[in-house]
């Protein structure tokens, strides 16, 4: 794994943009694809107006879309 360091101990030496062919880390390679998607799997529906807000419901909310 990667090592951890305190925020104050980190010093940036150099930054540069690299091409996709120069990427080495597997964790970064998974985002190279132009069709990468970030699905919103757990969304909680909110009442459109405060008067429609309910504390107790007969059924549990459906949060998967």
C-alpha positions, 0 to 999 in steps of 0.5 A: 500500500501507500505510506501515510504522512501528516499534512504539514510534512508534505512538500510538493517538489514538481507537478506536471501533466502526463499522457495516458501512456505514462500512467503507472498506478492501477488506481489511476488507470481505472479513470482513463476511460472516457466512458467512466461513470459514477452511478449514484446508488443510494439516493434518498428522495426528499419531500418537495415541500415541508407539508409533505414531509412524514416522520412515519411511513408504512413502507421503507424508502426505495433508494436504489435506482 
